[in-house]
């Protein structure tokens, strides 16, 4: 009499268990869909009209809120002329990302590209840039010592900083999604992803980014994070 190996029996049992779990999950989803369809079938014309009105009202509110953002300069990545303008820009918007840059710093240009993309995607946040050479008071007050630096502000107060590219994988080739994730970690944008897990990205060293590496802003003078300077 042929005896089935114990390993094969265990594997077969495991597969059967997984199959049953999948079947049960599919049945639950199917039942939920059936319940929703039954609810819709039971709605009369008045119920459907009220549902339609609620959705239209939600759309109108969302459109109005978007227009208010656009009127405040959201939706585009733009440069402000002076540090005096910084205070008025920050005062009128709840969420602000300000890029403190210097024209001669190559990595500032890399950030410009990503920020321009995110400004269009996240209209709820104002994206601006300010030349540090025109903002000596601000760079001193905010203790900005490394260029580029992103100041992340909520309700007129500095919440967090992205200093150089340390939090973005220590590489010039970080993705827009990586920067988006970093901004999401500071709640300065409405981020729909998982802030506990950065986008999949391997650095040149082969090490994956798994957490934020905070850099303390200290020292005197404005240092550049770019090899070109």
Buried (B, 14 or more C-beta within 10 A) or exposed (E): EEEEEEEEEEEEEEEEEEEEEEEEEEEEEEEEEEEEEEEEEEEEEEEEEEEEEEEEEEEEEEEEEBEEBEEEBBBEBEEBEEBEBBEEBBEEBBBBBBBBBBEEBBBBEBBBEBBBBBBEEBBBBBBBBBBBEBBEEBBEEBEBBBBBBBBBBBEEEBBBBBBBBBBBBBBEEBBBBBBBBBBBBBBBBEBEEEEEEBBEBEBEEEEEBEEBEEBEEEEEEBEBBBEEE
